[in-house]
Amino acid sequence: MTTPAQYITNENGDKISVILPLAEYHALLEALEDLEDLALVKEREHEADIPLAEVVENLKRHGKI
């Protein structure tokens, strides 16, 4: 069962903040990360592929692995 969101209001009664259960907050963060990943994939879909061996060699050359 989902706990309803709670709101913090200002002196005019306008909602200015929200209190969510921690699990829902984390779920929202994960969903946002997934959307950001999908946007990056879409943005780079026309880039040329790089063979794995070339990537590994480049990482070794730069001391990353």
All heavy atoms as TSV, in Angstrom:
chain	resi	resn	atom	element	x	y	z
A	1	MET	N	N	0.837	-1.173	0.000
A	1	MET	CA	C	0.000	0.000	0.000
A	1	MET	C	C	0.886	1.242	0.000
A	1	MET	O	O	1.881	1.309	0.702
A	1	MET	CB	C	-0.907	-0.021	1.227
A	1	MET	CG	C	-1.728	1.234	1.333
A	1	MET	SD	S	-3.284	1.075	2.182
A	1	MET	CE	C	-2.850	1.013	3.857
A	2	THR	N	N	0.526	2.228	-0.805
A	2	THR	CA	C	1.295	3.449	-0.939
A	2	THR	C	C	0.809	4.505	0.050
A	2	THR	O	O	-0.389	4.742	0.182
A	2	THR	CB	C	1.167	4.007	-2.371
A	2	THR	OG1	O	1.588	2.995	-3.285
A	2	THR	CG2	C	2.013	5.225	-2.562
A	3	THR	N	N	1.761	5.112	0.730
A	3	THR	CA	C	1.432	6.210	1.635
A	3	THR	C	C	1.216	7.461	0.806
A	3	THR	O	O	2.029	7.772	-0.069
A	3	THR	CB	C	2.590	6.448	2.626
A	3	THR	OG1	O	2.868	5.231	3.301
A	3	THR	CG2	C	2.257	7.527	3.621
A	4	PRO	N	N	0.141	8.204	1.051
A	4	PRO	CA	C	-0.076	9.413	0.262
A	4	PRO	C	C	1.013	10.451	0.533
A	4	PRO	O	O	1.560	10.512	1.636
A	4	PRO	CB	C	-1.440	9.921	0.720
A	4	PRO	CG	C	-1.775	9.170	1.954
A	4	PRO	CD	C	-0.916	7.967	2.016
A	5	ALA	N	N	1.305	11.244	-0.472
A	5	ALA	CA	C	2.288	12.304	-0.314
A	5	ALA	C	C	1.756	13.344	0.662
A	5	ALA	O	O	0.552	13.577	0.750
A	5	ALA	CB	C	2.572	12.957	-1.667
A	6	GLN	N	N	2.678	13.952	1.381
A	6	GLN	CA	C	2.325	15.046	2.277
A	6	GLN	C	C	2.969	16.308	1.722
A	6	GLN	O	O	4.066	16.264	1.163
A	6	GLN	CB	C	2.826	14.778	3.691
A	6	GLN	CG	C	2.195	13.567	4.331
A	6	GLN	CD	C	2.809	13.287	5.708
A	6	GLN	OE1	O	3.811	13.871	6.093
A	6	GLN	NE2	N	2.170	12.393	6.442
A	7	TYR	N	N	2.302	17.430	1.887
A	7	TYR	CA	C	2.792	18.677	1.325
A	7	TYR	C	C	3.125	19.676	2.418
A	7	TYR	O	O	2.474	19.727	3.451
A	7	TYR	CB	C	1.756	19.281	0.385
A	7	TYR	CG	C	1.452	18.389	-0.798
A	7	TYR	CD1	C	0.360	17.533	-0.777
A	7	TYR	CD2	C	2.285	18.383	-1.903
A	7	TYR	CE1	C	0.089	16.696	-1.852
A	7	TYR	CE2	C	2.030	17.550	-2.982
A	7	TYR	CZ	C	0.930	16.714	-2.946
A	7	TYR	OH	O	0.673	15.887	-3.995
A	8	ILE	N	N	4.132	20.473	2.155
A	8	ILE	CA	C	4.467	21.609	2.999
A	8	ILE	C	C	4.012	22.842	2.232
A	8	ILE	O	O	4.284	22.973	1.033
A	8	ILE	CB	C	5.982	21.658	3.275
A	8	ILE	CG1	C	6.398	20.398	4.037
A	8	ILE	CG2	C	6.350	22.930	4.033
A	8	ILE	CD1	C	7.883	20.264	4.235
A	9	THR	N	N	3.320	23.721	2.904
A	9	THR	CA	C	2.784	24.912	2.253
A	9	THR	C	C	3.415	26.163	2.841
A	9	THR	O	O	3.906	26.166	3.964
A	9	THR	CB	C	1.255	24.988	2.424
A	9	THR	OG1	O	0.942	24.986	3.815
A	9	THR	CG2	C	0.563	23.819	1.742
A	10	ASN	N	N	3.372	27.225	2.072
A	10	ASN	CA	C	3.849	28.511	2.580
A	10	ASN	C	C	2.707	29.235	3.279
A	10	ASN	O	O	1.604	28.674	3.424
A	10	ASN	CB	C	4.466	29.359	1.459
A	10	ASN	CG	C	3.473	29.753	0.381
A	10	ASN	OD1	O	2.261	29.623	0.546
A	10	ASN	ND2	N	3.994	30.233	-0.735
A	11	GLU	N	N	2.959	30.442	3.683
A	11	GLU	CA	C	1.943	31.199	4.431
A	11	GLU	C	C	0.685	31.490	3.613
A	11	GLU	O	O	-0.374	31.767	4.174
A	11	GLU	CB	C	2.533	32.506	4.987
A	11	GLU	CG	C	3.110	33.456	3.956
A	11	GLU	CD	C	4.538	33.114	3.529
A	11	GLU	OE1	O	5.157	32.215	4.101
A	11	GLU	OE2	O	5.007	33.757	2.582
A	12	ASN	N	N	0.775	31.400	2.289
A	12	ASN	CA	C	-0.396	31.617	1.420
A	12	ASN	C	C	-1.145	30.322	1.125
A	12	ASN	O	O	-2.131	30.325	0.401
A	12	ASN	CB	C	0.030	32.259	0.098
A	12	ASN	CG	C	0.641	33.623	0.285
A	12	ASN	OD1	O	0.199	34.387	1.152
A	12	ASN	ND2	N	1.651	33.939	-0.496
A	13	GLY	N	N	-0.640	29.200	1.635
A	13	GLY	CA	C	-1.279	27.922	1.379
A	13	GLY	C	C	-0.820	27.251	0.095
A	13	GLY	O	O	-1.345	26.212	-0.288
A	14	ASP	N	N	0.177	27.843	-0.572
A	14	ASP	CA	C	0.724	27.258	-1.803
A	14	ASP	C	C	1.640	26.093	-1.451
A	14	ASP	O	O	2.473	26.204	-0.544
A	14	ASP	CB	C	1.522	28.291	-2.598
A	14	ASP	CG	C	0.691	29.497	-3.003
A	14	ASP	OD1	O	-0.478	29.297	-3.375
A	14	ASP	OD2	O	1.220	30.623	-2.933
A	15	LYS	N	N	1.502	24.989	-2.169
A	15	LYS	CA	C	2.379	23.840	-1.947
A	15	LYS	C	C	3.778	24.191	-2.431
A	15	LYS	O	O	3.958	24.606	-3.575
A	15	LYS	CB	C	1.853	22.612	-2.690
A	15	LYS	CG	C	0.524	22.120	-2.167
A	15	LYS	CD	C	0.007	20.962	-3.004
A	15	LYS	CE	C	-1.360	20.527	-2.510
A	15	LYS	NZ	N	-1.951	19.502	-3.386
A	16	ILE	N	N	4.764	24.038	-1.550
A	16	ILE	CA	C	6.138	24.391	-1.911
A	16	ILE	C	C	7.099	23.210	-1.800
A	16	ILE	O	O	8.195	23.251	-2.347
A	16	ILE	CB	C	6.666	25.573	-1.064
A	16	ILE	CG1	C	6.618	25.233	0.426
A	16	ILE	CG2	C	5.879	26.846	-1.367
A	16	ILE	CD1	C	7.332	26.232	1.313
A	17	SER	N	N	6.693	22.162	-1.106
A	17	SER	CA	C	7.525	20.965	-0.956
A	17	SER	C	C	6.622	19.766	-0.790
A	17	SER	O	O	5.436	19.904	-0.485
A	17	SER	CB	C	8.433	21.069	0.277
A	17	SER	OG	O	9.330	22.138	0.162
A	18	VAL	N	N	7.219	18.597	-0.988
A	18	VAL	CA	C	6.461	17.360	-0.843
A	18	VAL	C	C	7.268	16.372	-0.012
A	18	VAL	O	O	8.485	16.334	-0.091
A	18	VAL	CB	C	6.083	16.766	-2.216
A	18	VAL	CG1	C	7.311	16.341	-2.994
A	18	VAL	CG2	C	5.112	15.616	-2.069
A	19	ILE	N	N	6.578	15.607	0.797
A	19	ILE	CA	C	7.210	14.550	1.585
A	19	ILE	C	C	6.707	13.223	1.025
A	19	ILE	O	O	5.503	12.990	0.966
A	19	ILE	CB	C	6.842	14.672	3.074
A	19	ILE	CG1	C	7.317	16.019	3.621
A	19	ILE	CG2	C	7.449	13.514	3.863
A	19	ILE	CD1	C	6.837	16.325	5.022
A	20	LEU	N	N	7.650	12.390	0.590
A	20	LEU	CA	C	7.329	11.083	0.026
A	20	LEU	C	C	7.954	9.991	0.877
A	20	LEU	O	O	9.004	10.207	1.483
A	20	LEU	CB	C	7.899	10.952	-1.386
A	20	LEU	CG	C	7.368	11.869	-2.460
A	20	LEU	CD1	C	8.194	11.704	-3.734
A	20	LEU	CD2	C	5.915	11.577	-2.733
A	21	PRO	N	N	7.354	8.817	0.871
A	21	PRO	CA	C	8.042	7.687	1.499
A	21	PRO	C	C	9.371	7.464	0.783
A	21	PRO	O	O	9.488	7.651	-0.438
A	21	PRO	CB	C	7.085	6.516	1.273
A	21	PRO	CG	C	5.755	7.155	1.089
A	21	PRO	CD	C	6.029	8.459	0.394
A	22	LEU	N	N	10.375	7.072	1.532
A	22	LEU	CA	C	11.717	6.917	0.981
A	22	LEU	C	C	11.751	5.948	-0.200
A	22	LEU	O	O	12.432	6.193	-1.198
A	22	LEU	CB	C	12.678	6.458	2.076
A	22	LEU	CG	C	14.154	6.619	1.800
A	22	LEU	CD1	C	14.496	8.047	1.410
A	22	LEU	CD2	C	14.954	6.197	3.010
A	23	ALA	N	N	10.995	4.868	-0.120
A	23	ALA	CA	C	10.969	3.889	-1.215
A	23	ALA	C	C	10.447	4.534	-2.504
A	23	ALA	O	O	10.969	4.267	-3.593
A	23	ALA	CB	C	10.112	2.688	-0.834
A	24	GLU	N	N	9.438	5.378	-2.400
A	24	GLU	CA	C	8.909	6.054	-3.587
A	24	GLU	C	C	9.917	7.043	-4.143
A	24	GLU	O	O	10.071	7.179	-5.359
A	24	GLU	CB	C	7.594	6.751	-3.264
A	24	GLU	CG	C	6.440	5.801	-3.107
A	24	GLU	CD	C	5.115	6.521	-2.947
A	24	GLU	OE1	O	4.842	7.461	-3.718
A	24	GLU	OE2	O	4.357	6.134	-2.036
A	25	TYR	N	N	10.609	7.742	-3.254
A	25	TYR	CA	C	11.636	8.687	-3.678
A	25	TYR	C	C	12.727	7.966	-4.465
A	25	TYR	O	O	13.124	8.396	-5.544
A	25	TYR	CB	C	12.224	9.396	-2.458
A	25	TYR	CG	C	13.417	10.255	-2.764
A	25	TYR	CD1	C	13.269	11.475	-3.425
A	25	TYR	CD2	C	14.702	9.856	-2.405
A	25	TYR	CE1	C	14.359	12.267	-3.712
A	25	TYR	CE2	C	15.794	10.643	-2.686
A	25	TYR	CZ	C	15.630	11.846	-3.339
A	25	TYR	OH	O	16.714	12.623	-3.629
A	26	HIS	N	N	13.195	6.831	-3.935
A	26	HIS	CA	C	14.227	6.061	-4.628
A	26	HIS	C	C	13.716	5.520	-5.966
A	26	HIS	O	O	14.463	5.490	-6.950
A	26	HIS	CB	C	14.752	4.934	-3.742
A	26	HIS	CG	C	15.632	5.422	-2.632
A	26	HIS	ND1	N	16.834	6.043	-2.845
A	26	HIS	CD2	C	15.467	5.396	-1.291
A	26	HIS	CE1	C	17.387	6.381	-1.690
A	26	HIS	NE2	N	16.566	6.002	-0.726
A	27	ALA	N	N	12.469	5.108	-6.006
A	27	ALA	CA	C	11.890	4.628	-7.263
A	27	ALA	C	C	11.853	5.753	-8.299
A	27	ALA	O	O	12.135	5.526	-9.487
A	27	ALA	CB	C	10.495	4.067	-7.024
A	28	LEU	N	N	11.523	6.950	-7.863
A	28	LEU	CA	C	11.517	8.097	-8.779
A	28	LEU	C	C	12.922	8.404	-9.288
A	28	LEU	O	O	13.110	8.691	-10.475
A	28	LEU	CB	C	10.932	9.329	-8.097
A	28	LEU	CG	C	9.429	9.355	-7.909
A	28	LEU	CD1	C	9.015	10.533	-7.037
A	28	LEU	CD2	C	8.720	9.417	-9.246
A	29	LEU	N	N	13.912	8.328	-8.403
A	29	LEU	CA	C	15.299	8.561	-8.834
A	29	LEU	C	C	15.740	7.524	-9.854
A	29	LEU	O	O	16.385	7.862	-10.853
A	29	LEU	CB	C	16.244	8.534	-7.630
A	29	LEU	CG	C	16.216	9.734	-6.707
A	29	LEU	CD1	C	17.221	9.545	-5.573
A	29	LEU	CD2	C	16.500	11.019	-7.444
A	30	GLU	N	N	15.399	6.266	-9.628
A	30	GLU	CA	C	15.748	5.214	-10.583
A	30	GLU	C	C	15.074	5.440	-11.926
A	30	GLU	O	O	15.699	5.266	-12.982
A	30	GLU	CB	C	15.371	3.850	-10.023
A	30	GLU	CG	C	16.310	3.356	-8.956
A	30	GLU	CD	C	15.989	1.929	-8.518
A	30	GLU	OE1	O	15.554	1.120	-9.360
A	30	GLU	OE2	O	16.184	1.650	-7.324
A	31	ALA	N	N	13.812	5.830	-11.898
A	31	ALA	CA	C	13.091	6.090	-13.146
A	31	ALA	C	C	13.729	7.253	-13.896
A	31	ALA	O	O	13.878	7.211	-15.125
A	31	ALA	CB	C	11.624	6.376	-12.859
A	32	LEU	N	N	14.131	8.287	-13.170
A	32	LEU	CA	C	14.797	9.429	-13.794
A	32	LEU	C	C	16.124	9.013	-14.415
A	32	LEU	O	O	16.439	9.412	-15.548
A	32	LEU	CB	C	15.015	10.539	-12.765
A	32	LEU	CG	C	15.745	11.778	-13.263
A	32	LEU	CD1	C	14.986	12.438	-14.412
A	32	LEU	CD2	C	15.947	12.759	-12.121
A	33	GLU	N	N	16.902	8.209	-13.717
A	33	GLU	CA	C	18.165	7.718	-14.268
A	33	GLU	C	C	17.926	6.901	-15.533
A	33	GLU	O	O	18.674	7.025	-16.509
A	33	GLU	CB	C	18.911	6.882	-13.237
A	33	GLU	CG	C	19.480	7.696	-12.093
A	33	GLU	CD	C	20.118	6.838	-11.014
A	33	GLU	OE1	O	20.188	5.595	-11.170
A	33	GLU	OE2	O	20.559	7.418	-10.006
A	34	ASP	N	N	16.894	6.074	-15.537
A	34	ASP	CA	C	16.564	5.283	-16.727
A	34	ASP	C	C	16.220	6.194	-17.902
A	34	ASP	O	O	16.668	5.960	-19.033
A	34	ASP	CB	C	15.402	4.332	-16.448
A	34	ASP	CG	C	15.772	3.194	-15.515
A	34	ASP	OD1	O	16.977	2.967	-15.285
A	34	ASP	OD2	O	14.846	2.530	-15.005
A	35	LEU	N	N	15.444	7.240	-17.650
A	35	LEU	CA	C	15.078	8.175	-18.713
A	35	LEU	C	C	16.309	8.917	-19.235
A	35	LEU	O	O	16.437	9.137	-20.447
A	35	LEU	CB	C	14.031	9.170	-18.217
A	35	LEU	CG	C	12.634	8.616	-18.020
A	35	LEU	CD1	C	11.730	9.656	-17.361
A	35	LEU	CD2	C	12.036	8.155	-19.343
A	36	GLU	N	N	17.204	9.292	-18.329
A	36	GLU	CA	C	18.427	9.960	-18.760
A	36	GLU	C	C	19.278	9.028	-19.624
A	36	GLU	O	O	19.852	9.459	-20.624
A	36	GLU	CB	C	19.222	10.449	-17.548
A	36	GLU	CG	C	18.567	11.615	-16.838
A	36	GLU	CD	C	19.231	11.965	-15.509
A	36	GLU	OE1	O	19.937	11.096	-14.939
A	36	GLU	OE2	O	19.032	13.094	-15.046
A	37	ASP	N	N	19.349	7.755	-19.238
A	37	ASP	CA	C	20.094	6.778	-20.029
A	37	ASP	C	C	19.486	6.617	-21.420
A	37	ASP	O	O	20.200	6.572	-22.428
A	37	ASP	CB	C	20.131	5.419	-19.328
A	37	ASP	CG	C	20.991	5.424	-18.077
A	37	ASP	OD1	O	21.778	6.372	-17.883
A	37	ASP	OD2	O	20.857	4.468	-17.278
A	38	LEU	N	N	18.169	6.532	-21.483
A	38	LEU	CA	C	17.494	6.396	-22.782
A	38	LEU	C	C	17.722	7.617	-23.657
A	38	LEU	O	O	17.929	7.497	-24.867
A	38	LEU	CB	C	15.993	6.168	-22.583
A	38	LEU	CG	C	15.600	4.802	-22.040
A	38	LEU	CD1	C	14.112	4.781	-21.682
A	38	LEU	CD2	C	15.926	3.706	-23.040
A	39	ALA	N	N	17.713	8.805	-23.056
A	39	ALA	CA	C	17.965	10.026	-23.819
A	39	ALA	C	C	19.384	10.028	-24.376
A	39	ALA	O	O	19.610	10.435	-25.522
A	39	ALA	CB	C	17.723	11.256	-22.943
A	40	LEU	N	N	20.337	9.551	-23.590
A	40	LEU	CA	C	21.725	9.487	-24.046
A	40	LEU	C	C	21.884	8.486	-25.187
A	40	LEU	O	O	22.573	8.761	-26.180
A	40	LEU	CB	C	22.645	9.113	-22.884
A	40	LEU	CG	C	24.136	9.100	-23.167
A	40	LEU	CD1	C	24.608	10.461	-23.664
A	40	LEU	CD2	C	24.897	8.696	-21.923
A	41	VAL	N	N	21.227	7.352	-25.075
A	41	VAL	CA	C	21.264	6.355	-26.152
A	41	VAL	C	C	20.700	6.958	-27.433
A	41	VAL	O	O	21.289	6.824	-28.514
A	41	VAL	CB	C	20.487	5.080	-25.755
A	41	VAL	CG1	C	20.264	4.181	-26.955
A	41	VAL	CG2	C	21.217	4.330	-24.653
A	42	LYS	N	N	19.583	7.637	-27.332
A	42	LYS	CA	C	18.948	8.267	-28.509
A	42	LYS	C	C	19.870	9.316	-29.112
A	42	LYS	O	O	20.025	9.401	-30.333
A	42	LYS	CB	C	17.611	8.883	-28.099
A	42	LYS	CG	C	16.870	9.549	-29.210
A	42	LYS	CD	C	16.348	8.542	-30.198
A	42	LYS	CE	C	15.524	9.231	-31.262
A	42	LYS	NZ	N	15.314	8.374	-32.414
A	43	GLU	N	N	20.507	10.092	-28.248
A	43	GLU	CA	C	21.398	11.157	-28.705
A	43	GLU	C	C	22.603	10.597	-29.465
A	43	GLU	O	O	23.096	11.212	-30.402
A	43	GLU	CB	C	21.879	11.947	-27.482
A	43	GLU	CG	C	22.824	13.085	-27.766
A	43	GLU	CD	C	23.252	13.762	-26.473
A	43	GLU	OE1	O	22.379	14.079	-25.648
A	43	GLU	OE2	O	24.471	13.954	-26.304
A	44	ARG	N	N	23.046	9.410	-29.087
A	44	ARG	CA	C	24.252	8.838	-29.678
A	44	ARG	C	C	23.977	7.737	-30.692
A	44	ARG	O	O	24.913	7.067	-31.135
A	44	ARG	CB	C	25.139	8.287	-28.558
A	44	ARG	CG	C	25.687	9.367	-27.672
A	44	ARG	CD	C	26.576	8.807	-26.619
A	44	ARG	NE	N	27.295	9.880	-25.961
A	44	ARG	CZ	C	28.309	9.694	-25.149
A	44	ARG	NH1	N	28.737	8.476	-24.891
A	44	ARG	NH2	N	28.898	10.714	-24.588
A	45	GLU	N	N	22.734	7.549	-31.090
A	45	GLU	CA	C	22.404	6.415	-31.952
A	45	GLU	C	C	23.071	6.478	-33.321
A	45	GLU	O	O	23.212	5.455	-33.984
A	45	GLU	CB	C	20.887	6.270	-32.101
A	45	GLU	CG	C	20.213	7.346	-32.917
A	45	GLU	CD	C	18.706	7.169	-32.975
A	45	GLU	OE1	O	18.206	6.113	-32.560
A	45	GLU	OE2	O	18.031	8.113	-33.419
A	46	HIS	N	N	23.505	7.663	-33.741
A	46	HIS	CA	C	24.122	7.788	-35.065
A	46	HIS	C	C	25.643	7.777	-35.008
A	46	HIS	O	O	26.302	7.902	-36.036
A	46	HIS	CB	C	23.638	9.064	-35.754
A	46	HIS	CG	C	22.153	9.064	-35.995
A	46	HIS	ND1	N	21.532	8.184	-36.848
A	46	HIS	CD2	C	21.164	9.791	-35.440
A	46	HIS	CE1	C	20.235	8.383	-36.836
A	46	HIS	NE2	N	19.981	9.356	-35.976
A	47	GLU	N	N	26.212	7.611	-33.797
A	47	GLU	CA	C	27.659	7.536	-33.681
A	47	GLU	C	C	28.150	6.173	-34.171
A	47	GLU	O	O	27.452	5.172	-34.063
A	47	GLU	CB	C	28.101	7.740	-32.226
A	47	GLU	CG	C	27.882	9.149	-31.729
A	47	GLU	CD	C	28.382	9.345	-30.314
A	47	GLU	OE1	O	29.076	8.445	-29.781
A	47	GLU	OE2	O	28.072	10.393	-29.742
A	48	ALA	N	N	29.354	6.162	-34.683
A	48	ALA	CA	C	29.940	4.914	-35.177
A	48	ALA	C	C	30.258	3.986	-34.006
A	48	ALA	O	O	30.596	4.441	-32.917
A	48	ALA	CB	C	31.216	5.223	-35.956
A	49	ASP	N	N	30.121	2.701	-34.257
A	49	ASP	CA	C	30.484	1.698	-33.252
A	49	ASP	C	C	32.000	1.617	-33.140
A	49	ASP	O	O	32.722	1.836	-34.114
A	49	ASP	CB	C	29.938	0.320	-33.639
A	49	ASP	CG	C	28.412	0.274	-33.624
A	49	ASP	OD1	O	27.805	1.112	-32.950
A	49	ASP	OD2	O	27.860	-0.624	-34.285
A	50	ILE	N	N	32.472	1.281	-31.934
A	50	ILE	CA	C	33.904	1.082	-31.706
A	50	ILE	C	C	34.085	-0.355	-31.232
A	50	ILE	O	O	33.437	-0.773	-30.269
A	50	ILE	CB	C	34.435	2.064	-30.635
A	50	ILE	CG1	C	34.184	3.505	-31.054
A	50	ILE	CG2	C	35.925	1.823	-30.390
A	50	ILE	CD1	C	34.493	4.517	-29.969
A	51	PRO	N	N	34.946	-1.119	-31.894
A	51	PRO	CA	C	35.165	-2.507	-31.476
A	51	PRO	C	C	35.670	-2.570	-30.027
A	51	PRO	O	O	36.443	-1.716	-29.586
A	51	PRO	CB	C	36.230	-3.016	-32.438
A	51	PRO	CG	C	36.176	-2.092	-33.612
A	51	PRO	CD	C	35.740	-0.769	-33.065
A	52	LEU	N	N	35.239	-3.598	-29.309
A	52	LEU	CA	C	35.615	-3.757	-27.908
A	52	LEU	C	C	37.128	-3.790	-27.739
A	52	LEU	O	O	37.672	-3.171	-26.813
A	52	LEU	CB	C	34.994	-5.032	-27.331
A	52	LEU	CG	C	35.352	-5.349	-25.880
A	52	LEU	CD1	C	34.920	-4.225	-24.949
A	52	LEU	CD2	C	34.737	-6.663	-25.456
A	53	ALA	N	N	37.826	-4.487	-28.618
A	53	ALA	CA	C	39.287	-4.580	-28.514
A	53	ALA	C	C	39.919	-3.186	-28.570
A	53	ALA	O	O	40.883	-2.911	-27.848
A	53	ALA	CB	C	39.837	-5.464	-29.630
A	54	GLU	N	N	39.373	-2.314	-29.386
A	54	GLU	CA	C	39.901	-0.955	-29.495
A	54	GLU	C	C	39.631	-0.158	-28.210
A	54	GLU	O	O	40.479	0.595	-27.745
A	54	GLU	CB	C	39.262	-0.250	-30.695
A	54	GLU	CG	C	39.813	1.125	-30.978
A	54	GLU	CD	C	39.184	1.763	-32.209
A	54	GLU	OE1	O	38.792	1.016	-33.137
A	54	GLU	OE2	O	39.081	2.991	-32.220
A	55	VAL	N	N	38.472	-0.352	-27.629
A	55	VAL	CA	C	38.126	0.318	-26.373
A	55	VAL	C	C	39.068	-0.142	-25.266
A	55	VAL	O	O	39.623	0.671	-24.517
A	55	VAL	CB	C	36.655	0.048	-25.979
A	55	VAL	CG1	C	36.357	0.574	-24.580
A	55	VAL	CG2	C	35.701	0.670	-26.998
A	56	VAL	N	N	39.277	-1.443	-25.161
A	56	VAL	CA	C	40.162	-1.998	-24.133
A	56	VAL	C	C	41.578	-1.465	-24.322
A	56	VAL	O	O	42.226	-1.044	-23.350
A	56	VAL	CB	C	40.131	-3.544	-24.165
A	56	VAL	CG1	C	41.212	-4.126	-23.274
A	56	VAL	CG2	C	38.754	-4.051	-23.760
A	57	GLU	N	N	42.076	-1.456	-25.544
A	57	GLU	CA	C	43.427	-0.960	-25.812
A	57	GLU	C	C	43.541	0.514	-25.426
A	57	GLU	O	O	44.538	0.932	-24.827
A	57	GLU	CB	C	43.783	-1.151	-27.291
A	57	GLU	CG	C	45.167	-0.661	-27.666
A	57	GLU	CD	C	46.281	-1.312	-26.857
A	57	GLU	OE1	O	46.163	-2.507	-26.518
A	57	GLU	OE2	O	47.273	-0.632	-26.558
A	58	ASN	N	N	42.541	1.299	-25.747
A	58	ASN	CA	C	42.542	2.722	-25.401
A	58	ASN	C	C	42.555	2.908	-23.885
A	58	ASN	O	O	43.280	3.762	-23.364
A	58	ASN	CB	C	41.341	3.414	-26.037
A	58	ASN	CG	C	41.423	4.919	-25.961
A	58	ASN	OD1	O	42.492	5.485	-25.816
A	58	ASN	ND2	N	40.273	5.577	-26.037
A	59	LEU	N	N	41.777	2.116	-23.170
A	59	LEU	CA	C	41.752	2.209	-21.714
A	59	LEU	C	C	43.093	1.820	-21.110
A	59	LEU	O	O	43.570	2.453	-20.166
A	59	LEU	CB	C	40.631	1.318	-21.140
A	59	LEU	CG	C	39.204	1.807	-21.418
A	59	LEU	CD1	C	38.198	0.738	-21.002
A	59	LEU	CD2	C	38.925	3.119	-20.707
A	60	LYS	N	N	43.722	0.786	-21.658
A	60	LYS	CA	C	45.028	0.369	-21.182
A	60	LYS	C	C	46.073	1.450	-21.448
A	60	LYS	O	O	46.910	1.761	-20.593
A	60	LYS	CB	C	45.461	-0.936	-21.860
A	60	LYS	CG	C	44.736	-2.149	-21.361
A	60	LYS	CD	C	45.208	-3.402	-22.085
A	60	LYS	CE	C	44.480	-4.634	-21.608
A	60	LYS	NZ	N	44.890	-5.858	-22.333
A	61	ARG	N	N	46.022	2.036	-22.629
A	61	ARG	CA	C	46.986	3.065	-23.015
A	61	ARG	C	C	46.908	4.268	-22.072
A	61	ARG	O	O	47.903	4.918	-21.808
A	61	ARG	CB	C	46.731	3.478	-24.476
A	61	ARG	CG	C	47.790	4.368	-25.065
A	61	ARG	CD	C	47.627	4.638	-26.560
A	61	ARG	NE	N	46.268	4.770	-27.027
A	61	ARG	CZ	C	45.647	3.896	-27.854
A	61	ARG	NH1	N	46.292	2.839	-28.298
A	61	ARG	NH2	N	44.414	4.086	-28.237
A	62	HIS	N	N	45.697	4.561	-21.578
A	62	HIS	CA	C	45.509	5.707	-20.693
A	62	HIS	C	C	45.521	5.320	-19.219
A	62	HIS	O	O	45.163	6.120	-18.348
A	62	HIS	CB	C	44.203	6.428	-21.051
A	62	HIS	CG	C	44.283	7.136	-22.365
A	62	HIS	ND1	N	43.909	6.547	-23.549
A	62	HIS	CD2	C	44.733	8.371	-22.684
A	62	HIS	CE1	C	44.086	7.389	-24.541
A	62	HIS	NE2	N	44.600	8.505	-24.050
A	63	GLY	N	N	45.956	4.084	-18.919
A	63	GLY	CA	C	46.101	3.657	-17.539
A	63	GLY	C	C	44.806	3.494	-16.770
A	63	GLY	O	O	44.798	3.542	-15.555
A	64	LYS	N	N	43.707	3.287	-17.468
A	64	LYS	CA	C	42.403	3.122	-16.817
A	64	LYS	C	C	42.159	1.692	-16.374
A	64	LYS	O	O	41.379	1.458	-15.463
A	64	LYS	CB	C	41.268	3.566	-17.749
A	64	LYS	CG	C	41.382	5.004	-18.235
A	64	LYS	CD	C	41.172	5.977	-17.123
A	64	LYS	CE	C	41.245	7.405	-17.671
A	64	LYS	NZ	N	41.030	8.397	-16.667
A	65	ILE	N	N	42.798	0.763	-17.051
A	65	ILE	CA	C	42.696	-0.648	-16.648
A	65	ILE	C	C	44.057	-1.296	-16.761
A	65	ILE	O	O	44.954	-0.808	-17.377
A	65	ILE	CB	C	41.666	-1.456	-17.472
A	65	ILE	CG1	C	41.978	-1.426	-18.962
A	65	ILE	CG2	C	40.282	-0.937	-17.197
A	65	ILE	CD1	C	41.111	-2.379	-19.775
